[in-house]
């Protein structure tokens, strides 16, 4: 910085203000400093800066199943928002293992990330205990710790006086109920659900939505039609096979995530069942090639990139105001109406967006995301 200052004919403090944006500088002086930076090939020493500021301008992101298109799009949202704010990203995959996620959190913390964005496992106790004891600013993503701001998982944070954690997710219960209502409206009386991994908030909420949808449609709940696919393709394949083996199998099926949709389709093909001829299918989670299947998949599309971006914004707000009350933000989903549910093909609308998540066919009216505050 001293070399840059001499070349530009300004003080070291002025160079710092130009590079860090900490004080207004005249356009001419700013141009002189940036020209000197370019000529000399200067790059800021992030490690040296972090020793002075106690900030590394880095965010740790811990999500499992990074290869899943849903989490890939979340990652893109996180990365874009972080870079726009001048933050780097350290990425880790805890593999939905409670012990592994605690180790991942410790490793990221040891690298002095300013905060973390984490999609917790079904048993996040050790993770939350570590984050709470070390007062690590954290946003829980997609999967919520239950209930937010209270309960066993946040007891450690409360005991240490650390602020509660912020959380962001997509709505799950109402969209699942809408899928059930849609299938019931098509005349189906036996609607099955392949649910996700037990212990995840997304699983609980989608099961709740399924039951609410049945009740609203006046359909009886048959315990045999609610099966677990453990949030994975192989589990859903086994679950679908079990449903087909029932004396009175379902005539319609809802799958609770995209991986389980693929497993269900694989099982149906292996057993010679057609969609929607033999069994109507609706799925939670849309993905870019869902409309290339035959039939095209009717799905709930989550705002995955916006989830990632909102998580970054929540974390940056937490870093700026460490003691503010925590927030839980829920974003609305979109119903993407295609043909796997048994509805006829509709003509393409030229004005429809290319990506299903913003398709004009959404039956869910736009609404602002809800934010629920809890005392810190």
N, C-alpha and C positions, 0 to 999 in steps of 0.2 A: 504493500500500500504506500510505503514511503517512496518507492520508485515511481509509482503512478502519480503521486502528488507532485514530485519534482518535475516530471515530464509535462504535467498539465498546468504547473505553476500555481497550485493551490495547496491548502493544508491537508494533512492526513485526515482530519476530522471531516473536511468537505468530501473527500473521497468516500469515507464511510457513509456519510449521509446520502450520497448519490447511489452507492451500491445497495444500501439497505432501505432506502426510502424513508429514513427517519426524520427528515426535515426538508422543507421546500428549498430547491436550489435553482438559480436562474438557468434558463435554457442554454445560454452560451457556455456557462461553467459546466453544466451537465454534459454537453456535447464534448467539451475538452477532456473531461475525465473519461468518458466512454471511448473516445478516440485513443487516449493513452493506454487504457485497458486493452484495446484491440491490438495496438502496435506492440505492446510489451508482452502480450499473451498472458496477462494476469488472471488467475482464478482464485476466488476466495478460499481460505483455509477453514473449512467447516469445523474441523476438530478444534482448532485454536479458538474459533468463535464460540463454540459450545462451552469451552472452559470459562469464558467470560460471562456468557449469558445463561449458562446452565440449561440451555435448550439445544437440541440437535436438529430441529426442524425435520424430524422424521416421525412417521407413524407406523406402528406395527399392526399388521392385518393377519388374523388367524382364522381361516375358514377351512372346513373339510370338503372333500370332493371337489377340488378346484377344477377338475376336468368336466364337471357337470355344467352344461350351458347356462343354467340359472346362476350359479356362483361365478361363472366366467364373466357374465354381464355385470354382476355386482362388482367384481374386481375392476372392470373397466370404469364403472362409475366412481369407485373409490379413487382409482389412480388419476383420472381426469381432474376430479375436484381437488385432490391433494396437490397435484402439480400446479394447478391454477393458483393455489394459495402459497406456493413456494415450498412445499413439503415433499420429501422423498418417502418411499414406501419399502418396508421390509415385510416379506410375505412368508407365511409358514402354514403347513397343513397338519392339524392335530389328529387327523384320521378318526374323528368322533370318539377318541379314546380319552376318558376323563383324566387319567394320569399323564398321558402325552400332552394334553392341552395345558395342564399346569406347568409342565416342563417348558413348553413353547412360550408360555407367558413369562416365565423366569428368564429364558434366553433373550427374548425381546427386551425385557426390562433391563437386563445386564448390558444390553447395547444402547441403553439410555434413550429409547424412543420417548418422544414427548407424551404419547398416549397410545392407546390400543383400540382397535375395532375387532370384536370377536363374535363369531357365531358359536355359542356355547353348545356343549354336548348335552345329552339327556341327564347327566349327573354332574352338574357344574360346581359342586360344593368346594372341592379343593381349589379350583380356579378362582372362584369368588373370594375364598378365604385369602389367597395370596394377593389378589388385586386390592382387596380391602386393607389388609395389614400394611401394604406398601403404598397405599393411597395413590394407585396408578389411575390417572384419568382414563376412563374406559366407556365405550359405547357398545352395547350388545346389539347384534345385528341379526335380523330374520327370526331368530329364536329368542324368546324372552325368558328371563329368570322369573319364576312365578312365586308369589305375586310381586310385581315390581315395587321396590322400596320397602318390602317387609318380608318376613318369613325367614327360614333357616339359611337360605343362600346369601342373604344380605345382612345377617346378624353380625358377621365379623366386621363388615364395613361400619355398621352402626356402633359397635363396641369401640372401634378405634377413633371414632369421630370423623372418619373419612366421608366425603359426600357420596350419596347414593349414585348409582350408575344410570346413565341415559340409555334409552333403548329405541330402536326403530325396526318396524316390521310392516308387512303387508297385512291387510285384513284377511282372515281365513274363514271364520265361521259363516258370515253372511254369503260370501261367494260360493261356498260349498252347498249351503242351503239352496241357492239359486240353481245350481246344477241339478240337485234332487227335484226341485220344483219343475224345472224344465222337462226332465224325464217323466215325472208324474203327469205333467200336462200332455205328454204324448201317449198316455194310456198305460204306462208301466206301473204295476202294483208291487213288484218284487225288485227293488233296487238295492244292489250290493255296494259296499265300500271296501276298498283295499286301503287300509290306514297305514300311517308311517310308524316310525320307531317309537315305542312307548317311552314316555318321559319328556318328549319334546313338546314345547308349547304349541307348535304348529300342528302336531298330531292331535293334541287335546282339542284344539279349537276346530279343526276340520271334522273330528268325530262329533263335536257339539253341533256344528252346522248341519251335518248329515242327519242327526236325530231331529233337529229343529225342522229341517226340510220335510222329513217324513211326517212329523206331527202336523205341520201346516197343510200338508196335502191330504191329511186324514188317512195315512197309510200306517198299518201296524208294523212295529219293529220286530224283526226276527233276528235274534242274536247270531244265528248261523250265517247271516248275510254280512256281518261286520267282522272282517278278518284283517290280520296284520301282514303287511308286506315288508316290514322293517326298513322302509324307506329305500329299498334297493331292488334292482331288477330281478335277481334270482328269487328273493323272497316273494315278490309279487307273482312270479311265475308259479311258484308252489301254491300260493294263496288262490290264484285263479283256478288252478287245477282242482283244488279242494272245493271251490264253489261249483264248478261244473259237475262234480261227482255227487252233489246233493240230489235227493229224490225230486225236489222241486227247485231247481237252480234259478238264479236271478235272470230276469229278461233284460236288465240294464245294469250297468256297472259304472261307478265313479272311482277313479284312481287318484290318490292324494299327492303324487308328485310325478315329474316327468320320467324318472328312472323306473318307477313302478308301472307307468303306462307302457313302456317298452316290454317289460316282463309280462304284463297281461296280454299284450298283442302276440308275443311269442307263444304263450300257452294256448291262446285261442287258435292260432294257426296250426300248432301241433295237434290239437284235438279236432281239427277240421271245422271249426266254427267261424262263421263270417260275421263281420261288423258292417252295418248294423242289422243284417238279415236275421242272424241268430241271437245276437246280443248287442244292444245299443251301448255306446261307450262315450263317457265324458271324462275329461281329465283336469286336474289342478296342475298348473304350470304349462305354459305355452313355450314352444321353442321354434327357432327360425324355419325348420323344415316340416313343421306340423301340418302345413297345408299341402305338402307333397305326398303325404300318405294317401292311400286309397282304401277307405274313404278318408276325406280330410277331417282332422281331429277337432271336435268342439272342445274348447278349453277355457280355463281361467288364466289370463295373462297377468303376471305380477309385474309391477314397475321396477324391475331389478336394477337398472342403472340409476334410477332416482333413489332407490334404497341406499345404494353405495354412496352417492353424492350427499344425501341427507345425513348419513352417518358421519361423514367428514365434517359437515357443517356443525353438527351437534358437538363433535369432539373439539373443534376449534372454539366454539362458544364456551365450552367447559374450561378450556385452557385460559381463555380470556377472563372468565368469571368462575373461579374454582368453587365458590361457596353458594352459587345459585341453586335453587331447587332443581331436582332431577326431572326429566321429561320422558314420557313414552309417546312416540309418534307412530301413528298407524296410517299407511297410505292405501288408497282404494285400488282395487283391481279392475280388470276389464273382462267382460264375457265375450268370447270370440266364437261366434255362431257359424259352425261349418256343417258337416254332414254325418259324422260318425254317430251322432245321436239319433239318426233316422230321419232328419229333416231333408227335404229336397234341396238340391243345389240351387243357390241363388246366383243371379247374374252378377258379374264383377262390376263394382262401382269404380269408375275411373278416378274419383277423388279420394278413394280410400287410401290410407297410409300403407306404405310397403310393409312395415313391421306390424304383426298382429296386435301387439300391446297397445297400439294407438289406433286400431281399426275403427272405422266409422260404424261398425255393426254392434258396438258395445251396447249391452242392455242395462248396464249399471250407470246411472246418471252421474255426471262429474260432481265431486264435492271436495271441499278442502280437507287436507289430512287432519286427523284429530290429534290433539296433544293433551296428555293427561299428566298433570303435575303431581309430584309426591314430595312431602316435606323432606328436606335433607337433614 
